[in-house]
């Protein structure tokens, strides 16, 4: 409310009228405050389209102001916890990933009544995204989020290198089999090391002036190493722990798998990868210095015109460990939560407009698809030149990916301890010793949480 000097001082002012005026001004101020939606956003491929196109359009159509704080991944969860536990009211909408939601599940609104009221059909969403991002074991029966920036780790690779006749002949001579997109981790090791070459070598008929590498993923930040080690563990037929929270990672197959994974890192990844936290390695792919990458986000940058990778990539789910072992990758990304409170409905209306009313335009501009029917929409599939190659692989990856267990301690017990295991074996700790450490750390987290 704006203070107006003199309003109550003149002898002609009727005090009752003044009181009514003050009440009206107060109501107007309250209304204006409620017509603002505040979003704590994790930076990603959606950020620029949302800030530059969708929010201005929504504000022009509705008069509702949308304020956004864009935060990097390294500080996002800590910042959200500070705001939520402190009940600051700073945000109405935040993002959750499957491993984080257990940290702040109690602060979120159940979206079920809003979805019913505003006619948002949950059956339209890709079922695996409903399981992974709209529901959670800590809130049985509730809809806790709307899927957003869905991801699952895929293998992106240079299909033009695989198809090159000279490369095919050389690979056949060396390995006695046809060169193809790697279907198992062992095949990935063979193909990745085959394409790892020094500067001055010839790759697919072109002399390269810098070293070329066969595979990459970020290997420094725990979120990145966990993003590699957890799905790799699942590909071995392990889940980390069973229904009684007993670790299953003491299996001999983990040692066998870790030996191959460590060899892949040492023999085919760029040495600089140990200093990468996030998406730094994609620049190698854009420059033509990389055969394959564990891709989980930002595919559009690899297909940008003028890059060496544009139009030359194939996509598929992560490799199997062996034939018949089909859990590969995980259902990544997350959902947008609405924080419980007086502004929850206003925030929900904005999300309904953004992700339902504008769904197809959102998919075109961001590359993120959340509805089953969108993967069959021919107009949408033709809206980007790479969608017809990328989206079928993405949907297959979702179907063979696992959903992270819905317990509050998942990140601490599984993700973080998996990252520590990988970091230890990369630093020279014996795999068997690191395996024992992983089991011990996981048990410690479950003991702290009172599971046994």
C-alpha positions as a Markdown table, in Angstrom:
| # | Residue | x | y | z |
|---|---|---|---|---|
| 1 | Unk | 0.0 | 0.0 | 0.0 |
| 2 | Unk | 1.2 | 3.5 | -0.8 |
| 3 | Unk | 1.0 | 6.1 | 1.9 |
| 4 | Unk | -0.8 | 9.3 | 0.8 |
| 5 | Unk | 0.3 | 12.3 | 3.0 |
| 6 | Unk | -2.5 | 14.5 | 4.3 |
| 7 | Unk | -5.2 | 12.0 | 3.7 |
| 8 | Unk | -6.2 | 11.9 | 7.3 |
| 9 | Unk | -5.3 | 15.5 | 8.2 |
| 10 | Unk | -7.8 | 17.7 | 6.6 |
| 11 | Unk | -10.9 | 18.8 | 8.6 |
| 12 | Unk | -13.1 | 17.9 | 5.7 |
| 13 | Unk | -12.0 | 14.3 | 5.6 |
| 14 | Unk | -14.7 | 12.0 | 6.9 |
| 15 | Unk | -13.0 | 9.4 | 9.1 |
| 16 | Unk | -15.2 | 6.6 | 8.1 |
| 17 | Unk | -14.5 | 7.3 | 4.4 |
| 18 | Unk | -10.8 | 7.3 | 5.2 |
| 19 | Unk | -11.1 | 4.0 | 6.9 |
| 20 | Unk | -12.9 | 2.5 | 3.8 |
| 21 | Unk | -10.2 | 4.0 | 1.5 |
| 22 | Unk | -7.5 | 2.4 | 3.6 |
| 23 | Unk | -9.3 | -1.0 | 3.5 |
| 24 | Unk | -9.6 | -0.7 | -0.3 |
| 25 | Unk | -6.0 | 0.2 | -0.7 |
| 26 | Unk | -5.1 | -2.7 | 1.5 |
| 27 | Unk | -7.1 | -5.2 | -0.6 |
| 28 | Unk | -5.6 | -3.9 | -3.8 |
| 29 | Unk | -2.1 | -4.4 | -2.4 |
| 30 | Unk | -3.0 | -7.9 | -1.3 |
| 31 | Unk | -4.5 | -8.7 | -4.7 |
| 32 | Unk | -1.4 | -7.4 | -6.5 |
| 33 | Unk | 0.9 | -9.4 | -4.2 |
| 34 | Unk | -1.1 | -12.6 | -5.0 |
| 35 | Unk | -0.8 | -12.0 | -8.7 |
| 36 | Unk | 2.9 | -12.7 | -8.7 |
| 37 | Unk | 4.3 | -16.2 | -9.1 |
| 38 | Unk | 7.9 | -16.8 | -8.0 |
| 39 | Unk | 9.9 | -19.6 | -9.5 |
| 40 | Unk | 13.2 | -21.0 | -8.2 |
| 41 | Unk | 14.5 | -22.4 | -11.5 |
| 42 | Unk | 17.4 | -24.9 | -12.1 |
| 43 | Unk | 19.2 | -23.7 | -15.2 |
| 44 | Unk | 18.8 | -25.9 | -18.2 |
| 45 | Unk | 17.9 | -26.0 | -21.9 |
| 46 | Unk | 14.4 | -24.6 | -21.1 |
| 47 | Unk | 15.7 | -21.5 | -19.4 |
| 48 | Unk | 16.1 | -19.1 | -22.3 |
| 49 | Unk | 12.8 | -20.0 | -24.0 |
| 50 | Unk | 10.9 | -19.6 | -20.7 |
| 51 | Unk | 12.5 | -16.3 | -19.9 |
| 52 | Unk | 12.4 | -14.8 | -23.3 |
| 53 | Unk | 9.2 | -16.1 | -24.8 |
| 54 | Unk | 6.8 | -17.9 | -22.5 |
| 55 | Unk | 6.9 | -15.6 | -19.4 |
| 56 | Unk | 6.4 | -12.4 | -21.4 |
| 57 | Unk | 3.5 | -14.0 | -23.3 |
| 58 | Unk | 1.9 | -15.2 | -20.1 |
| 59 | Unk | 2.3 | -11.8 | -18.4 |
| 60 | Unk | 0.8 | -10.1 | -21.4 |
| 61 | Unk | -2.2 | -12.5 | -21.5 |
| 62 | Unk | -3.0 | -12.6 | -17.8 |
| 63 | Unk | -1.5 | -9.6 | -16.1 |
| 64 | Unk | 0.2 | -12.0 | -13.6 |
| 65 | Unk | 3.8 | -11.3 | -12.9 |
| 66 | Unk | 6.3 | -14.2 | -13.0 |
| 67 | Unk | 9.6 | -13.7 | -11.2 |
| 68 | Unk | 12.4 | -16.2 | -11.7 |
| 69 | Unk | 15.6 | -16.9 | -9.8 |
| 70 | Unk | 17.9 | -19.0 | -12.1 |
| 71 | Unk | 20.2 | -21.1 | -10.0 |
| 72 | Unk | 23.1 | -23.4 | -10.9 |
| 73 | Unk | 22.9 | -27.1 | -10.1 |
| 74 | Unk | 25.7 | -26.9 | -7.6 |
| 75 | Unk | 23.8 | -24.8 | -5.1 |
| 76 | Unk | 20.2 | -25.5 | -6.0 |
| 77 | Unk | 19.2 | -28.1 | -3.4 |
| 78 | Unk | 20.9 | -26.3 | -0.5 |
| 79 | Unk | 19.2 | -23.1 | -1.5 |
| 80 | Unk | 15.8 | -24.6 | -1.7 |
| 81 | Unk | 16.2 | -26.3 | 1.7 |
| 82 | Unk | 17.2 | -23.0 | 3.3 |
| 83 | Unk | 14.1 | -21.3 | 1.8 |
| 84 | Unk | 11.7 | -24.1 | 2.7 |
| 85 | Unk | 12.9 | -24.9 | 6.2 |
| 86 | Unk | 13.0 | -21.2 | 7.0 |
| 87 | Unk | 9.5 | -20.8 | 5.5 |
| 88 | Unk | 10.6 | -17.6 | 3.8 |
| 89 | Unk | 7.8 | -17.7 | 1.2 |
| 90 | Unk | 10.4 | -16.7 | -1.4 |
| 91 | Unk | 9.2 | -19.2 | -4.0 |
| 92 | Unk | 5.9 | -20.7 | -5.2 |
| 93 | Unk | 7.4 | -23.2 | -7.7 |
| 94 | Unk | 10.6 | -25.2 | -7.4 |
| 95 | Unk | 12.2 | -28.1 | -9.2 |
| 96 | Unk | 12.8 | -31.6 | -7.8 |
| 97 | Unk | 14.7 | -34.5 | -9.2 |
| 98 | Unk | 13.8 | -38.0 | -8.1 |
| 99 | Unk | 16.7 | -38.3 | -5.6 |
| 100 | Unk | 16.0 | -34.9 | -4.0 |
| 101 | Unk | 12.2 | -34.9 | -3.4 |
| 102 | Unk | 12.6 | -36.8 | -0.1 |
| 103 | Unk | 14.5 | -33.8 | 1.3 |
| 104 | Unk | 11.5 | -31.5 | 1.2 |
| 105 | Unk | 8.4 | -33.5 | 0.4 |
| 106 | Unk | 6.4 | -32.1 | 3.4 |
| 107 | Unk | 6.4 | -28.6 | 2.0 |
| 108 | Unk | 4.7 | -29.3 | -1.3 |
| 109 | Unk | 1.0 | -29.0 | -2.3 |
| 110 | Unk | -0.9 | -32.0 | -3.5 |
| 111 | Unk | -1.8 | -31.1 | -7.1 |
| 112 | Unk | -4.6 | -33.6 | -7.4 |
| 113 | Unk | -7.5 | -31.2 | -6.7 |
| 114 | Unk | -6.1 | -28.5 | -9.0 |
| 115 | Unk | -5.7 | -31.0 | -11.8 |
| 116 | Unk | -9.3 | -32.1 | -11.4 |
| 117 | Unk | -10.6 | -28.5 | -11.1 |
| 118 | Unk | -8.7 | -27.3 | -14.2 |
| 119 | Unk | -9.1 | -30.4 | -16.3 |
| 120 | Unk | -5.4 | -31.5 | -16.6 |
| 121 | Unk | -5.6 | -35.2 | -17.6 |
| 122 | Unk | -2.9 | -37.3 | -15.9 |
| 123 | Unk | -3.5 | -40.1 | -18.3 |
| 124 | Unk | -2.0 | -38.0 | -21.1 |
| 125 | Unk | 1.5 | -38.1 | -19.6 |
| 126 | Unk | 4.1 | -40.7 | -20.4 |
| 127 | Unk | 3.4 | -43.4 | -17.8 |
| 128 | Unk | 7.0 | -43.8 | -16.7 |
| 129 | Unk | 7.2 | -40.0 | -16.0 |
| 130 | Unk | 4.1 | -40.2 | -13.8 |
| 131 | Unk | 5.8 | -42.9 | -11.8 |
| 132 | Unk | 9.1 | -41.1 | -11.6 |
| 133 | Unk | 8.1 | -37.5 | -11.2 |
| 134 | Unk | 4.5 | -37.0 | -10.3 |
| 135 | Unk | 4.3 | -39.6 | -7.5 |
| 136 | Unk | 6.6 | -40.4 | -4.6 |
| 137 | Unk | 6.7 | -42.9 | -1.8 |
| 138 | Unk | 6.8 | -40.2 | 0.8 |
| 139 | Unk | 3.4 | -38.8 | -0.4 |
| 140 | Unk | 1.3 | -41.8 | -1.2 |
| 141 | Unk | -1.8 | -41.0 | -3.3 |
| 142 | Unk | -0.7 | -37.4 | -4.0 |
| 143 | Unk | 0.3 | -35.8 | -7.3 |
| 144 | Unk | 3.5 | -34.0 | -6.1 |
| 145 | Unk | 4.8 | -32.4 | -9.3 |
| 146 | Unk | 4.4 | -31.9 | -13.1 |
| 147 | Unk | 7.1 | -33.5 | -15.2 |
| 148 | Unk | 9.6 | -31.1 | -16.4 |
| 149 | Unk | 12.8 | -31.4 | -18.5 |
| 150 | Unk | 12.5 | -35.2 | -18.6 |
| 151 | Unk | 15.8 | -36.8 | -19.3 |
| 152 | Unk | 17.4 | -40.2 | -19.4 |
| 153 | Unk | 21.0 | -40.9 | -20.2 |
| 154 | Unk | 21.5 | -41.9 | -23.8 |
| 155 | Unk | 24.6 | -42.8 | -25.8 |
| 156 | Unk | 25.1 | -40.2 | -28.6 |
| 157 | Unk | 27.6 | -41.3 | -31.2 |
| 158 | Unk | 29.0 | -40.3 | -34.6 |
| 159 | Unk | 27.0 | -42.5 | -36.9 |
| 160 | Unk | 28.9 | -41.1 | -39.9 |
| 161 | Unk | 32.1 | -42.6 | -38.5 |
| 162 | Unk | 30.5 | -46.0 | -38.0 |
| 163 | Unk | 29.2 | -45.9 | -41.6 |
| 164 | Unk | 32.5 | -44.9 | -43.2 |
| 165 | Unk | 33.8 | -47.7 | -45.3 |
| 166 | Unk | 37.5 | -47.4 | -44.4 |
| 167 | Unk | 36.6 | -47.4 | -40.7 |
| 168 | Unk | 34.4 | -50.4 | -41.1 |
| 169 | Unk | 37.1 | -52.4 | -42.9 |
| 170 | Unk | 39.7 | -51.5 | -40.3 |
| 171 | Unk | 37.5 | -52.4 | -37.4 |
| 172 | Unk | 36.5 | -55.7 | -39.1 |
| 173 | Unk | 40.2 | -56.5 | -39.5 |
| 174 | Unk | 41.0 | -55.7 | -35.9 |
| 175 | Unk | 38.1 | -57.3 | -34.1 |
| 176 | Unk | 36.7 | -59.8 | -36.5 |
| 177 | Unk | 33.2 | -58.4 | -36.3 |
| 178 | Unk | 31.1 | -55.7 | -38.0 |
| 179 | Unk | 31.4 | -52.1 | -36.7 |
| 180 | Unk | 28.1 | -51.0 | -35.3 |
| 181 | Unk | 26.7 | -48.8 | -32.6 |
| 182 | Unk | 27.8 | -50.4 | -29.3 |
| 183 | Unk | 25.1 | -52.5 | -27.7 |
| 184 | Unk | 27.1 | -53.7 | -24.6 |
| 185 | Unk | 29.6 | -52.0 | -22.4 |
| 186 | Unk | 32.3 | -54.3 | -23.8 |
| 187 | Unk | 31.4 | -53.3 | -27.3 |
| 188 | Unk | 31.5 | -49.7 | -26.2 |
| 189 | Unk | 35.0 | -50.2 | -24.9 |
| 190 | Unk | 36.1 | -51.8 | -28.1 |
| 191 | Unk | 34.6 | -49.1 | -30.4 |
| 192 | Unk | 35.6 | -46.2 | -28.1 |
| 193 | Unk | 39.2 | -47.3 | -27.9 |
| 194 | Unk | 39.2 | -47.9 | -31.7 |
| 195 | Unk | 38.3 | -44.3 | -32.3 |
| 196 | Unk | 40.7 | -42.9 | -29.7 |
| 197 | Unk | 43.5 | -41.5 | -31.8 |
| 198 | Unk | 46.3 | -38.9 | -31.6 |
| 199 | Unk | 46.5 | -35.6 | -33.5 |
| 200 | Unk | 47.5 | -36.1 | -37.1 |
| 201 | Unk | 45.5 | -39.3 | -37.4 |
| 202 | Unk | 42.9 | -39.9 | -40.0 |
| 203 | Unk | 39.3 | -40.4 | -38.8 |
| 204 | Unk | 36.5 | -41.2 | -41.3 |
| 205 | Unk | 38.7 | -39.9 | -44.2 |
| 206 | Unk | 39.7 | -36.6 | -42.5 |
| 207 | Unk | 43.1 | -35.8 | -40.9 |
| 208 | Unk | 42.5 | -34.4 | -37.4 |
| 209 | Unk | 44.7 | -31.7 | -36.0 |
| 210 | Unk | 43.8 | -32.5 | -32.3 |
| 211 | Unk | 43.5 | -35.8 | -30.5 |
| 212 | Unk | 40.2 | -37.6 | -30.8 |
| 213 | Unk | 38.6 | -39.6 | -28.0 |
| 214 | Unk | 36.1 | -42.5 | -28.0 |
| 215 | Unk | 33.8 | -41.6 | -25.1 |
| 216 | Unk | 33.3 | -39.0 | -22.4 |
| 217 | Unk | 31.3 | -38.1 | -19.4 |
| 218 | Unk | 32.0 | -35.5 | -16.7 |
| 219 | Unk | 34.1 | -37.1 | -13.9 |
| 220 | Unk | 34.6 | -34.6 | -11.2 |
| 221 | Unk | 31.4 | -33.4 | -9.5 |
| 222 | Unk | 29.6 | -36.1 | -7.4 |
| 223 | Unk | 26.4 | -35.5 | -9.2 |
| 224 | Unk | 28.2 | -36.3 | -12.5 |
| 225 | Unk | 30.0 | -39.4 | -11.3 |
| 226 | Unk | 26.8 | -40.7 | -9.6 |
| 227 | Unk | 25.0 | -40.1 | -12.9 |
| 228 | Unk | 27.5 | -42.6 | -14.5 |
| 229 | Unk | 27.9 | -45.1 | -11.7 |
| 230 | Unk | 24.3 | -45.6 | -10.6 |
| 231 | Unk | 22.9 | -46.6 | -14.0 |
| 232 | Unk | 26.0 | -48.6 | -14.7 |
| 233 | Unk | 25.3 | -50.5 | -11.5 |
| 234 | Unk | 21.7 | -51.2 | -12.6 |
| 235 | Unk | 23.0 | -52.5 | -15.9 |
| 236 | Unk | 24.9 | -55.1 | -14.0 |
| 237 | Unk | 21.6 | -56.4 | -12.6 |
| 238 | Unk | 22.1 | -54.7 | -9.2 |
| 239 | Unk | 19.8 | -52.1 | -7.6 |
| 240 | Unk | 22.1 | -50.9 | -4.8 |
| 241 | Unk | 19.9 | -52.3 | -2.1 |
| 242 | Unk | 16.9 | -54.6 | -1.7 |
| 243 | Unk | 13.4 | -54.2 | -0.1 |
| 244 | Unk | 15.0 | -54.6 | 3.4 |
| 245 | Unk | 17.6 | -52.0 | 2.6 |
| 246 | Unk | 20.4 | -54.5 | 2.5 |
| 247 | Unk | 23.1 | -53.6 | 0.0 |
| 248 | Unk | 23.4 | -55.9 | -3.0 |
| 249 | Unk | 26.6 | -54.2 | -4.3 |
| 250 | Unk | 28.8 | -56.8 | -2.6 |
| 251 | Unk | 28.4 | -59.0 | -5.7 |
| 252 | Unk | 31.4 | -60.2 | -7.7 |
| 253 | Unk | 29.8 | -58.8 | -10.8 |
| 254 | Unk | 30.4 | -55.3 | -9.5 |
| 255 | Unk | 34.1 | -55.9 | -9.4 |
| 256 | Unk | 34.0 | -57.3 | -13.0 |
| 257 | Unk | 32.0 | -54.4 | -14.2 |
| 258 | Unk | 34.1 | -51.8 | -12.4 |
| 259 | Unk | 37.2 | -53.1 | -14.0 |
| 260 | Unk | 35.8 | -52.6 | -17.5 |
| 261 | Unk | 34.4 | -49.2 | -16.6 |
| 262 | Unk | 37.7 | -48.0 | -15.2 |
| 263 | Unk | 39.5 | -49.2 | -18.4 |
| 264 | Unk | 37.0 | -47.3 | -20.5 |
| 265 | Unk | 37.7 | -44.1 | -18.5 |
| 266 | Unk | 41.5 | -44.6 | -18.7 |
| 267 | Unk | 41.7 | -45.7 | -22.3 |
| 268 | Unk | 39.0 | -43.7 | -24.2 |
| 269 | Unk | 38.0 | -40.6 | -22.2 |
| 270 | Unk | 39.8 | -37.2 | -22.6 |
| 271 | Unk | 42.2 | -36.6 | -19.7 |
| 272 | Unk | 40.4 | -33.3 | -19.1 |
| 273 | Unk | 37.2 | -35.2 | -18.2 |
| 274 | Unk | 38.4 | -35.6 | -14.6 |
| 275 | Unk | 38.0 | -31.8 | -14.2 |
| 276 | Unk | 34.5 | -31.6 | -15.8 |
| 277 | Unk | 31.5 | -31.1 | -13.6 |
| 278 | Unk | 28.6 | -30.9 | -16.0 |
| 279 | Unk | 28.4 | -30.5 | -19.8 |
| 280 | Unk | 31.9 | -29.4 | -20.6 |
| 281 | Unk | 32.6 | -32.5 | -22.7 |
| 282 | Unk | 29.9 | -31.7 | -25.2 |
| 283 | Unk | 32.3 | -29.1 | -26.7 |
| 284 | Unk | 34.5 | -32.0 | -27.8 |
| 285 | Unk | 31.6 | -33.5 | -29.6 |
| 286 | Unk | 30.7 | -30.2 | -31.3 |
| 287 | Unk | 34.3 | -29.8 | -32.4 |
| 288 | Unk | 34.5 | -33.3 | -33.9 |
| 289 | Unk | 36.9 | -34.6 | -31.3 |
| 290 | Unk | 34.7 | -37.3 | -29.8 |
| 291 | Unk | 33.0 | -40.5 | -31.0 |
| 292 | Unk | 30.5 | -40.9 | -28.2 |
| 293 | Unk | 29.1 | -39.3 | -25.0 |
| 294 | Unk | 26.8 | -40.2 | -22.2 |
| 295 | Unk | 24.3 | -37.6 | -23.1 |
| 296 | Unk | 21.5 | -36.7 | -20.7 |
| 297 | Unk | 20.7 | -33.1 | -21.5 |
| 298 | Unk | 21.4 | -30.3 | -24.0 |
| 299 | Unk | 21.0 | -32.4 | -27.2 |
| 300 | Unk | 20.1 | -29.2 | -29.1 |
| 301 | Unk | 23.6 | -27.8 | -28.7 |
| 302 | Unk | 25.1 | -30.9 | -30.4 |
| 303 | Unk | 22.7 | -30.4 | -33.4 |
| 304 | Unk | 23.4 | -26.7 | -33.7 |
| 305 | Unk | 24.2 | -25.6 | -37.3 |
| 306 | Unk | 27.9 | -25.2 | -37.9 |
| 307 | Unk | 29.0 | -27.8 | -35.4 |
| 308 | Unk | 30.8 | -31.0 | -36.5 |
| 309 | Unk | 28.2 | -33.1 | -34.8 |
| 310 | Unk | 25.1 | -31.6 | -36.4 |
| 311 | Unk | 23.3 | -34.1 | -38.5 |
| 312 | Unk | 25.9 | -36.8 | -37.9 |
| 313 | Unk | 24.7 | -38.3 | -34.6 |
| 314 | Unk | 22.9 | -41.5 | -33.7 |
| 315 | Unk | 21.1 | -42.0 | -30.4 |
| 316 | Unk | 20.3 | -45.0 | -28.4 |
| 317 | Unk | 19.9 | -46.1 | -24.7 |
| 318 | Unk | 23.0 | -46.8 | -22.7 |
| 319 | Unk | 24.6 | -50.2 | -23.4 |
| 320 | Unk | 23.6 | -53.4 | -21.7 |
| 321 | Unk | 26.0 | -55.4 | -19.6 |
| 322 | Unk | 25.0 | -58.6 | -21.3 |
| 323 | Unk | 22.2 | -59.8 | -23.6 |
| 324 | Unk | 18.9 | -60.0 | -21.8 |
| 325 | Unk | 19.9 | -57.4 | -19.1 |
| 326 | Unk | 17.7 | -54.6 | -20.3 |
| 327 | Unk | 17.7 | -52.1 | -17.4 |
| 328 | Unk | 19.8 | -49.3 | -18.9 |
| 329 | Unk | 19.8 | -45.8 | -17.6 |
| 330 | Unk | 17.3 | -44.1 | -15.4 |
| 331 | Unk | 14.2 | -41.9 | -15.7 |
| 332 | Unk | 16.0 | -38.6 | -15.2 |
| 333 | Unk | 15.0 | -35.0 | -15.1 |
| 334 | Unk | 12.3 | -34.1 | -12.6 |
| 335 | Unk | 9.2 | -32.2 | -11.9 |
| 336 | Unk | 8.0 | -28.8 | -10.9 |
| 337 | Unk | 6.5 | -28.6 | -7.4 |
| 338 | Unk | 4.1 | -26.1 | -6.1 |
| 339 | Unk | 4.8 | -25.1 | -2.6 |
| 340 | Unk | 1.8 | -25.4 | -0.3 |
| 341 | Unk | 0.5 | -22.0 | 0.7 |
| 342 | Unk | -1.9 | -19.1 | -0.2 |
| 343 | Unk | -0.3 | -18.7 | -3.7 |
| 344 | Unk | -0.4 | -22.4 | -4.7 |
| 345 | Unk | -3.4 | -22.1 | -7.0 |
| 346 | Unk | -2.0 | -19.1 | -8.8 |
| 347 | Unk | 1.2 | -21.0 | -9.3 |
| 348 | Unk | -0.6 | -24.0 | -10.6 |
| 349 | Unk | -2.5 | -22.0 | -13.1 |
| 350 | Unk | 0.7 | -20.7 | -14.5 |
| 351 | Unk | 2.1 | -24.3 | -14.8 |
| 352 | Unk | -1.1 | -25.4 | -16.4 |
| 353 | Unk | -0.8 | -22.7 | -19.0 |
| 354 | Unk | 2.9 | -23.3 | -19.6 |
| 355 | Unk | 3.0 | -27.1 | -19.8 |
| 356 | Unk | -0.5 | -28.0 | -21.0 |
| 357 | Unk | -2.0 | -25.1 | -22.9 |
| 358 | Unk | 1.4 | -24.3 | -24.5 |
| 359 | Unk | 2.5 | -27.9 | -24.6 |
| 360 | Unk | 3.4 | -28.3 | -28.2 |
| 361 | Unk | 5.1 | -24.9 | -28.5 |
| 362 | Unk | 7.0 | -25.7 | -25.3 |
| 363 | Unk | 8.2 | -29.0 | -26.8 |
| 364 | Unk | 9.2 | -27.3 | -30.1 |
| 365 | Unk | 11.2 | -24.6 | -28.3 |
| 366 | Unk | 12.8 | -26.7 | -25.6 |
| 367 | Unk | 13.0 | -30.2 | -27.0 |
| 368 | Unk | 11.3 | -31.6 | -23.8 |
| 369 | Unk | 8.3 | -33.9 | -24.4 |
| 370 | Unk | 6.1 | -35.1 | -21.6 |
| 371 | Unk | 2.9 | -36.5 | -23.2 |
| 372 | Unk | 2.6 | -39.8 | -25.0 |
| 373 | Unk | 0.7 | -38.3 | -28.0 |
| 374 | Unk | 3.5 | -35.8 | -28.6 |
| 375 | Unk | 5.9 | -38.6 | -29.7 |
| 376 | Unk | 3.5 | -39.5 | -32.4 |
| 377 | Unk | 2.7 | -36.0 | -33.6 |
| 378 | Unk | 4.1 | -35.8 | -37.1 |
| 379 | Unk | 4.2 | -32.0 | -37.2 |
| 380 | Unk | 6.1 | -31.9 | -33.9 |
| 381 | Unk | 8.5 | -34.6 | -35.1 |
| 382 | Unk | 9.3 | -32.5 | -38.1 |
| 383 | Unk | 9.8 | -29.2 | -36.2 |
| 384 | Unk | 13.5 | -30.0 | -35.5 |
| 385 | Unk | 15.7 | -31.9 | -38.0 |
| 386 | Unk | 17.0 | -34.2 | -35.3 |
| 387 | Unk | 13.7 | -35.1 | -33.5 |
| 388 | Unk | 13.0 | -38.2 | -35.7 |
| 389 | Unk | 16.4 | -39.7 | -34.7 |
| 390 | Unk | 16.5 | -38.5 | -31.1 |
| 391 | Unk | 13.0 | -38.8 | -29.8 |
| 392 | Unk | 12.4 | -42.6 | -30.5 |
| 393 | Unk | 15.7 | -43.3 | -28.6 |
| 394 | Unk | 14.6 | -41.0 | -25.8 |
| 395 | Unk | 11.3 | -42.8 | -25.4 |
| 396 | Unk | 13.0 | -46.2 | -25.6 |
| 397 | Unk | 15.4 | -45.0 | -22.9 |
| 398 | Unk | 12.6 | -44.0 | -20.7 |
| 399 | Unk | 11.0 | -47.5 | -21.1 |
| 400 | Unk | 14.2 | -49.4 | -20.1 |
| 401 | Unk | 15.3 | -46.9 | -17.4 |
| 402 | Unk | 14.7 | -47.4 | -13.7 |
| 403 | Unk | 12.8 | -45.1 | -11.4 |
| 404 | Unk | 14.8 | -44.0 | -8.4 |
| 405 | Unk | 13.4 | -45.5 | -5.1 |
| 406 | Unk | 11.0 | -43.2 | -3.3 |
| 407 | Unk | 12.7 | -42.8 | 0.0 |
| 408 | Unk | 14.0 | -39.5 | 1.5 |
| 409 | Unk | 17.5 | -41.0 | 1.9 |
| 410 | Unk | 18.0 | -42.1 | -1.7 |
| 411 | Unk | 20.5 | -39.5 | -2.6 |
| 412 | Unk | 22.6 | -40.0 | 0.4 |
| 413 | Unk | 22.4 | -43.8 | 0.5 |
| 414 | Unk | 22.7 | -44.6 | -3.2 |
| 415 | Unk | 23.8 | -41.6 | -5.4 |
| 416 | Unk | 26.4 | -40.1 | -3.1 |
| 417 | Unk | 27.9 | -43.5 | -2.1 |
| 418 | Unk | 28.1 | -44.6 | -5.8 |
| 419 | Unk | 29.9 | -41.4 | -6.6 |
| 420 | Unk | 32.4 | -42.1 | -3.8 |
| 421 | Unk | 33.0 | -45.6 | -5.1 |
| 422 | Unk | 33.8 | -44.4 | -8.6 |
| 423 | Unk | 36.0 | -41.6 | -7.3 |
| 424 | Unk | 38.0 | -44.0 | -5.2 |
| 425 | Unk | 38.7 | -46.5 | -8.0 |
| 426 | Unk | 39.7 | -43.6 | -10.3 |
| 427 | Unk | 42.1 | -42.4 | -7.6 |
| 428 | Unk | 43.8 | -45.8 | -7.3 |
| 429 | Unk | 42.0 | -47.5 | -4.5 |
| 430 | Unk | 41.6 | -51.3 | -5.2 |
| 431 | Unk | 38.2 | -52.1 | -6.5 |
| 432 | Unk | 37.5 | -54.7 | -3.8 |
| 433 | Unk | 38.4 | -52.2 | -1.1 |
| 434 | Unk | 36.3 | -49.5 | -2.6 |
| 435 | Unk | 33.4 | -52.0 | -2.8 |
| 436 | Unk | 33.7 | -52.7 | 0.9 |
| 437 | Unk | 33.7 | -49.0 | 1.6 |
| 438 | Unk | 30.6 | -48.5 | -0.6 |
| 439 | Unk | 28.7 | -51.2 | 1.4 |
| 440 | Unk | 29.8 | -49.7 | 4.7 |
| 441 | Unk | 28.7 | -46.2 | 3.7 |
| 442 | Unk | 25.4 | -47.3 | 2.4 |
| 443 | Unk | 24.7 | -49.3 | 5.6 |
| 444 | Unk | 25.7 | -46.3 | 7.7 |
| 445 | Unk | 23.2 | -44.0 | 5.9 |
| 446 | Unk | 20.4 | -46.5 | 6.4 |
| 447 | Unk | 21.3 | -46.9 | 10.1 |
| 448 | Unk | 21.3 | -43.2 | 10.6 |
| 449 | Unk | 17.8 | -43.1 | 9.1 |
| 450 | Unk | 16.6 | -45.9 | 11.4 |
| 451 | Unk | 15.9 | -48.5 | 8.8 |
| 452 | Unk | 17.7 | -51.1 | 10.9 |
